[in-house]
Amino acid sequence: MVREVYDNLVKWETLEAKDFYQKNWKLPIPSKVKGFIWRLAHDRIQTMDMQLEKKKKIIPDDANLQCVFCNECMETSKHLMFECKFAQYVWKSCYL
């Protein structure tokens, strides 16, 4: 099941939106996970770059916006879920 969800997330940009959502809503996974997938697909995960974009002064102007796990790139939802070395390790562990 983890493999199927991960494969859908990785391919979501190439799928038509309707196909992506139909596939994921039919998966036998908890609704919280489905909601998380929806938020991830719509870039609604609370990351440093999202906090900065909102300009609501949630984080100070001089705050470190780097990923908290690898400290190499700006913390975005795409980076946290797929590009970060730590995230890749976690996904690989789940995948096996």
DSSP file (Angstrom, degrees, kcal/mol; ACC not computed):
  #  RESIDUE AA STRUCTURE BP1 BP2  ACC     N-H-->O    O-->H-N    N-H-->O    O-->H-N    TCO  KAPPA ALPHA  PHI   PSI    X-CA   Y-CA   Z-CA
    1    1 A M     >        0   0    0      0, 0.0     4,-2.3     0, 0.0     5,-0.2   0.000 360.0 360.0 360.0 -43.4    0.0    0.0    0.0
    2    2 A V  H  >  +     0   0    0      1,-0.2     4,-2.8     2,-0.2     5,-0.2   0.909 360.0  53.3 -60.3 -41.3    2.8    2.4    0.9
    3    3 A R  H  > S+     0   0    0      1,-0.2     4,-2.8     2,-0.2    -1,-0.2   0.906 108.8  48.6 -60.0 -43.2    4.4    1.7   -2.5
    4    4 A E  H  > S+     0   0    0      2,-0.2     4,-2.1     1,-0.2    -1,-0.2   0.910 113.0  46.7 -66.2 -42.8    1.2    2.5   -4.4
    5    5 A V  H  X S+     0   0    0     -4,-2.3     4,-2.4     2,-0.2    -2,-0.2   0.933 114.1  48.1 -64.3 -45.5    0.7    5.8   -2.6
    6    6 A Y  H  X S+     0   0    0     -4,-2.8     4,-2.7     1,-0.2     5,-0.2   0.931 110.6  51.0 -61.8 -45.7    4.3    6.8   -3.1
    7    7 A D  H  X S+     0   0    0     -4,-2.8     4,-1.9     1,-0.2    -1,-0.2   0.901 111.2  48.6 -58.6 -41.2    4.2    5.9   -6.8
    8    8 A N  H  X S+     0   0    0     -4,-2.1     4,-0.6     2,-0.2    -1,-0.2   0.894 111.5  49.7 -65.8 -39.6    1.0    8.0   -7.2
    9    9 A L  H >< S+     0   0    0     -4,-2.4     3,-0.7     1,-0.2     4,-0.3   0.912 111.2  48.5 -65.7 -41.7    2.6   10.9   -5.4
   10   10 A V  H 3< S+     0   0    0     -4,-2.7     3,-0.4     1,-0.2    -1,-0.2   0.881 119.2  39.2 -65.6 -37.1    5.8   10.8   -7.5
   11   11 A K  H >X S+     0   0    0     -4,-1.9     3,-1.4    -5,-0.2     4,-1.4   0.407  84.3 104.7 -91.7   2.6    3.7   10.6  -10.7
   12   12 A W  T << S+     0   0    0     -3,-0.7    -1,-0.2    -4,-0.6     8,-0.1   0.799  75.6  56.6 -61.4 -30.2    1.0   13.1   -9.7
   13   13 A E  T 34 S+     0   0    0     -3,-0.4    -1,-0.3    -4,-0.3    -2,-0.1   0.803 110.2  45.2 -70.3 -26.7    2.4   15.9  -11.9
   14   14 A T  T <4 S+     0   0    0     -3,-1.4    -1,-0.2    -4,-0.1    -2,-0.2   0.681 100.9  80.3 -90.8 -18.1    2.2   13.7  -15.0
   15   15 A L  S  < S-     0   0    0     -4,-1.4     2,-0.2    -7,-0.2     3,-0.0  -0.530  92.1-103.8 -82.4 153.4   -1.3   12.4  -14.3
   16   16 A E     >  -     0   0    0     -2,-0.2     4,-2.5     1,-0.1     3,-0.2  -0.538  34.3-116.9 -69.4 145.9   -4.4   14.3  -15.1
   17   17 A A  H  > S+     0   0    0      1,-0.2     4,-2.5     2,-0.2     5,-0.3   0.881 113.5  53.7 -55.2 -42.5   -5.8   15.7  -11.8
   18   18 A K  H  > S+     0   0    0      1,-0.2     4,-2.3     2,-0.2    -1,-0.2   0.919 111.0  45.7 -60.2 -45.3   -9.1   13.7  -12.2
   19   19 A D  H  > S+     0   0    0     -3,-0.2     4,-2.4     2,-0.2     5,-0.2   0.908 111.8  52.7 -64.3 -42.4   -7.2   10.4  -12.6
   20   20 A F  H  X S+     0   0    0     -4,-2.5     4,-2.2     1,-0.2    -2,-0.2   0.941 113.3  41.8 -58.9 -49.9   -4.9   11.3   -9.7
   21   21 A Y  H  X S+     0   0    0     -4,-2.5     4,-2.7     1,-0.2     5,-0.2   0.885 113.2  52.6 -69.5 -38.5   -7.7   12.0   -7.2
   22   22 A Q  H  X S+     0   0    0     -4,-2.3     4,-1.1    -5,-0.3    -1,-0.2   0.916 111.2  47.8 -62.7 -42.1   -9.8    9.1   -8.3
   23   23 A K  H  X S+     0   0    0     -4,-2.4     4,-0.5    -5,-0.2     3,-0.2   0.939 116.3  42.6 -62.6 -47.5   -6.9    6.7   -7.8
   24   24 A N  H >< S+     0   0    0     -4,-2.2     3,-0.8     1,-0.2     5,-0.2   0.862 109.7  54.6 -73.3 -35.4   -6.0    8.0   -4.4
   25   25 A W  H 3< S+     0   0    0     -4,-2.7    -1,-0.2     1,-0.2    -2,-0.2   0.776 107.9  52.8 -69.3 -22.7   -9.6    8.3   -3.0
   26   26 A K  H 3< S+     0   0    0     -4,-1.1    -1,-0.2    -3,-0.2    -2,-0.2   0.599  84.1 108.7 -86.6 -11.2  -10.2    4.7   -3.9
   27   27 A L  S << S-     0   0    0     -3,-0.8     2,-2.1    -4,-0.5     7,-0.1  -0.372  80.4-118.1 -66.1 143.6   -7.1    3.4   -2.0
   28   28 A P  S    S+     0   0    0      0, 0.0    -1,-0.1     0, 0.0    -2,-0.1  -0.432  73.4 120.2 -81.4  67.3   -7.8    1.5    1.2
   29   29 A I  S    S-     0   0    0     -2,-2.1     5,-0.1    -5,-0.2     0, 0.0  -0.874  72.5 -80.8-126.5 159.5   -6.0    4.1    3.4
   30   30 A P    >>  -     0   0    0      0, 0.0     4,-1.8     0, 0.0     3,-0.7  -0.223  37.5-120.1 -59.6 149.2   -7.2    6.2    6.3
   31   31 A S  H 3> S+     0   0    0      1,-0.2     4,-2.5     2,-0.2     5,-0.2   0.800 112.7  62.2 -62.5 -29.0   -9.0    9.4    5.4
   32   32 A K  H 3> S+     0   0    0      2,-0.2     4,-2.1     1,-0.2    -1,-0.2   0.887 104.5  47.8 -62.9 -37.6   -6.3   11.5    7.2
   33   33 A V  H <> S+     0   0    0     -3,-0.7     4,-2.5     2,-0.2    -2,-0.2   0.907 110.6  51.0 -68.8 -41.6   -3.7   10.1    4.8
   34   34 A K  H  X S+     0   0    0     -4,-1.8     4,-2.2     1,-0.2    -2,-0.2   0.906 110.8  49.5 -61.2 -41.2   -6.0   10.9    1.8
   35   35 A G  H  X S+     0   0    0     -4,-2.5     4,-2.5     2,-0.2    -1,-0.2   0.890 109.6  51.3 -64.2 -39.8   -6.4   14.5    3.2
   36   36 A F  H  X S+     0   0    0     -4,-2.1     4,-2.7     2,-0.2    -2,-0.2   0.912 108.7  51.0 -63.6 -42.3   -2.6   14.8    3.6
   37   37 A I  H  X S+     0   0    0     -4,-2.5     4,-2.6     2,-0.2    -2,-0.2   0.909 110.3  49.9 -61.0 -42.2   -2.1   13.7    0.0
   38   38 A W  H  X S+     0   0    0     -4,-2.2     4,-1.7     2,-0.2    -2,-0.2   0.937 112.0  47.3 -61.1 -46.7   -4.6   16.3   -1.1
   39   39 A R  H  <>S+     0   0    0     -4,-2.5     5,-3.3     1,-0.2     6,-0.4   0.887 112.7  49.7 -63.5 -38.9   -2.8   19.0    0.9
   40   40 A L  H ><5S+     0   0    0     -4,-2.7     3,-1.4     3,-0.2    -1,-0.2   0.923 109.8  50.5 -64.7 -44.1    0.5   17.9   -0.5
   41   41 A A  H 3<5S+     0   0    0     -4,-2.6    -1,-0.2     1,-0.3    -2,-0.2   0.804 114.6  44.3 -64.3 -29.9   -0.8   18.0   -4.1
   42   42 A H  T 3<5S-     0   0    0     -4,-1.7    -1,-0.3    -5,-0.2    -2,-0.2   0.253 114.5-116.4 -98.4  11.5   -2.2   21.5   -3.6
   43   43 A D  T < 5S+     0   0    0     -3,-1.4    -3,-0.2     1,-0.1    -2,-0.1   0.923  72.8 134.4  53.7  51.0    1.0   22.7   -1.8
   44   44 A R      < +     0   0    0     -5,-3.3     2,-0.4    -8,-0.2    -4,-0.2   0.133  25.2 122.0-114.0  17.2   -0.8   23.3    1.5
   45   45 A I  S    S-     0   0    0     -6,-0.4     2,-1.2    -5,-0.2     5,-0.2  -0.665  72.7-113.3 -80.5 135.0    1.7   21.7    3.8
   46   46 A Q        +     0   0    0     -2,-0.4     2,-0.2     4,-0.1    -1,-0.1  -0.566  57.4 150.7 -75.4  98.2    3.0   24.1    6.4
   47   47 A T     >  -     0   0    0     -2,-1.2     4,-2.2     1,-0.1     5,-0.2  -0.721  61.1 -97.0-120.2 172.8    6.7   24.6    5.5
   48   48 A M  H  > S+     0   0    0     -2,-0.2     4,-2.1     1,-0.2     5,-0.2   0.894 123.1  51.7 -59.8 -41.0    9.1   27.5    5.9
   49   49 A D  H  > S+     0   0    0     26,-2.0     4,-2.3     1,-0.2    -1,-0.2   0.870 109.3  50.6 -66.7 -33.9    8.5   28.7    2.4
   50   50 A M  H  > S+     0   0    0     25,-0.3     4,-1.9     2,-0.2    -1,-0.2   0.903 109.7  50.4 -67.5 -40.5    4.7   28.7    2.9
   51   51 A Q  H  X>S+     0   0    0     -4,-2.2     4,-0.6     1,-0.2     5,-0.6   0.889 112.3  47.7 -64.1 -38.2    5.1   30.7    6.1
   52   52 A L  H ><5S+     0   0    0     -4,-2.1     3,-0.8    -5,-0.2    -2,-0.2   0.903 109.9  52.3 -68.8 -41.3    7.3   33.2    4.3
   53   53 A E  H 3<5S+     0   0    0     -4,-2.3    -2,-0.2     1,-0.2    -1,-0.2   0.848 102.0  59.4 -64.1 -34.8    4.9   33.5    1.4
   54   54 A K  H 3<5S-     0   0    0     -4,-1.9    -1,-0.2    -5,-0.1    -2,-0.2   0.751  89.4-153.4 -68.8 -21.8    1.9   34.2    3.6
   55   55 A K  T <<5 +     0   0    0     -3,-0.8    -3,-0.1    -4,-0.6    -2,-0.1   0.841  52.4 130.7  52.3  37.9    3.7   37.3    5.0
   56   56 A K  S   <S-     0   0    0     -5,-0.6    -1,-0.1     3,-0.0    -4,-0.1   0.224  79.1-113.4-101.6  13.3    1.8   37.0    8.2
   57   57 A K  S    S+     0   0    0     -6,-0.2    -5,-0.1    -5,-0.2     4,-0.1   0.847  70.1 143.8  58.4  35.5    4.9   37.3   10.3
   58   58 A I  S    S+     0   0    0     -7,-0.4    -6,-0.1     1,-0.1    -1,-0.1   0.870  74.0  29.2 -69.8 -36.6    4.5   33.8   11.5
   59   59 A I  S    S-     0   0    0     -8,-0.2    -1,-0.1   -11,-0.1    -2,-0.1  -0.928 100.2-101.2-120.1 149.4    8.3   33.4   11.3
   60   60 A P    >   -     0   0    0      0, 0.0     3,-1.6     0, 0.0    -2,-0.1  -0.277  29.9-115.8 -66.6 156.0   10.8   36.3   11.8
   61   61 A D  T 3  S+     0   0    0      1,-0.3    -9,-0.0    -4,-0.1    -2,-0.0   0.806 115.6  49.8 -61.2 -31.3   12.4   37.8    8.7
   62   62 A D  T 3  S+     0   0    0      2,-0.1    -1,-0.3     3,-0.0     3,-0.0   0.245  84.6 128.7 -94.7  14.3   15.8   36.6    9.8
   63   63 A A    <   -     0   0    0     -3,-1.6     2,-0.6     1,-0.1    -4,-0.0  -0.317  69.1-105.4 -70.4 151.9   14.7   33.0   10.4
   64   64 A N        -     0   0    0      1,-0.1    -1,-0.1     2,-0.0    -2,-0.1  -0.682  31.6-172.3 -77.0 120.2   16.6   30.1    8.9
   65   65 A L        +     0   0    0     -2,-0.6    10,-2.8     2,-0.0   -16,-0.2   0.303  44.1 119.8 -98.2   8.2   14.4   28.7    6.0
   66   66 A Q  B    S-A   74   0A   0      8,-0.3     8,-0.2     1,-0.1   -18,-0.1  -0.320  79.4 -82.9 -72.5 156.8   16.6   25.7    5.4
   67   67 A C     >  -     0   0    0      6,-2.7     4,-1.4     1,-0.1    -1,-0.1  -0.341  33.2-138.8 -57.4 133.9   15.2   22.2    5.7
   68   68 A V  T  4 S+     0   0    0      1,-0.2    -1,-0.1     2,-0.2    -2,-0.1   0.701  98.5  46.8 -71.9 -18.7   15.3   21.1    9.4
   69   69 A F  T  4 S+     0   0    0      1,-0.0    -1,-0.2     0, 0.0    -2,-0.0   0.883 131.5  10.5 -91.1 -43.3   16.5   17.6    8.4
   70   70 A C  T  4 S-     0   0    0      3,-0.1    -2,-0.2    15,-0.0    -4,-0.0   0.650  77.5-147.2-112.3 -19.8   19.4   18.2    5.9
   71   71 A N  S  < S+     0   0    0     -4,-1.4    -3,-0.1     2,-0.1    -5,-0.1   0.797  71.3 104.0  55.7  32.0   19.9   22.0    6.2
   72   72 A E  S    S+     0   0    0      1,-0.2     2,-0.3     2,-0.0    -1,-0.1   0.730  76.4  24.0-110.6 -32.5   20.8   22.0    2.5
   73   73 A C  S    S-     0   0    0      3,-0.0    -6,-2.7    -8,-0.0    -1,-0.2  -0.835  92.2 -79.4-131.5 165.7   17.8   23.5    0.7
   74   74 A M  B     -A   66   0A   0     -2,-0.3     2,-1.0    -8,-0.2    -8,-0.3  -0.438  55.8-105.8 -63.9 140.3   14.9   25.8    1.4
   75   75 A E        +     0   0    0    -10,-2.8   -26,-2.0    -2,-0.1   -25,-0.3  -0.592  57.5 154.9 -75.6 102.8   12.1   23.8    3.2
   76   76 A T     >  -     0   0    0     -2,-1.0     4,-2.9   -28,-0.1     5,-0.2  -0.814  55.5-111.7-119.3 164.0    9.4   23.3    0.7
   77   77 A S  H  > S+     0   0    0     -2,-0.3     4,-2.1     1,-0.2     5,-0.2   0.909 119.2  50.8 -64.4 -39.8    6.8   20.5    0.6
   78   78 A K  H  >>S+     0   0    0      2,-0.2     4,-2.2     1,-0.2     5,-1.1   0.924 112.9  46.0 -62.8 -43.9    8.4   19.0   -2.5
   79   79 A H  I  4>S+     0   0    0      3,-0.2     5,-2.8     1,-0.2     4,-0.5   0.951 113.3  48.8 -63.5 -48.6   11.8   19.0   -0.8
   80   80 A L  I  <5S+     0   0    0     -4,-2.9    -1,-0.2     1,-0.2    -2,-0.2   0.851 119.2  37.7 -61.5 -35.2   10.6   17.6    2.5
   81   81 A M  I  <5S+     0   0    0     -4,-2.1    -1,-0.2    -5,-0.2    -2,-0.2   0.794 137.0   2.9 -88.9 -28.8    8.6   14.8    0.9
   82   82 A F  I  <5S+     0   0    0     -4,-2.2    -3,-0.2    -5,-0.2    -2,-0.1   0.708 124.5  44.8-130.8 -33.9   10.9   13.7   -2.0
   83   83 A E  I   <S+     0   0    0     -5,-1.1    -3,-0.2    -4,-0.5    -4,-0.2   0.783  82.0  97.8 -95.3 -28.4   14.2   15.5   -2.4
   84   84 A C  S  ><S-     0   0    0     -5,-2.8     4,-2.7    -6,-0.2     5,-0.2  -0.346  72.7-132.8 -64.2 138.1   15.6   15.6    1.2
   85   85 A K  H  > S+     0   0    0      1,-0.2     4,-2.0     2,-0.2    -1,-0.1   0.884 108.8  51.0 -58.6 -39.6   18.1   12.9    2.0
   86   86 A F  H  > S+     0   0    0      2,-0.2     4,-2.3     1,-0.2    -1,-0.2   0.923 110.2  48.6 -64.5 -44.3   16.3   12.1    5.2
   87   87 A A  H  > S+     0   0    0      1,-0.2     4,-3.0     2,-0.2     5,-0.2   0.900 109.6  52.6 -62.9 -40.8   12.9   11.9    3.4
   88   88 A Q  H  X S+     0   0    0     -4,-2.7     4,-2.5     1,-0.2    -1,-0.2   0.894 109.1  50.1 -62.2 -38.8   14.5    9.6    0.8
   89   89 A Y  H  X S+     0   0    0     -4,-2.0     4,-2.2    -5,-0.2    -2,-0.2   0.920 112.2  47.3 -63.6 -44.1   15.8    7.3    3.6
   90   90 A V  H  X S+     0   0    0     -4,-2.3     4,-2.2     2,-0.2    -2,-0.2   0.944 114.0  46.5 -63.7 -48.5   12.3    7.2    5.3
   91   91 A W  H  X S+     0   0    0     -4,-3.0     4,-2.9     1,-0.2    -2,-0.2   0.917 112.0  51.3 -60.1 -43.2   10.5    6.5    2.0
   92   92 A K  H  X S+     0   0    0     -4,-2.5     4,-1.8    -5,-0.2    -1,-0.2   0.896 109.4  50.6 -61.8 -39.8   13.1    3.8    1.1
   93   93 A S  H  < S+     0   0    0     -4,-2.2    -1,-0.2     1,-0.2    -2,-0.2   0.896 114.6  43.3 -64.3 -41.0   12.6    2.2    4.6
   94   94 A C  H  < S+     0   0    0     -4,-2.2    -2,-0.2     1,-0.2    -1,-0.2   0.872 110.3  57.0 -70.3 -37.3    8.8    2.2    4.1
   95   95 A Y  H  <        0   0    0     -4,-2.9    -2,-0.2     1,-0.3    -1,-0.2   0.852 360.0 360.0 -64.0 -36.9    9.1    0.9    0.5
   96   96 A L     <        0   0    0     -4,-1.8    -1,-0.3    -5,-0.2    -2,-0.2   0.484 360.0 360.0 -76.1 360.0   11.1   -2.1    1.5
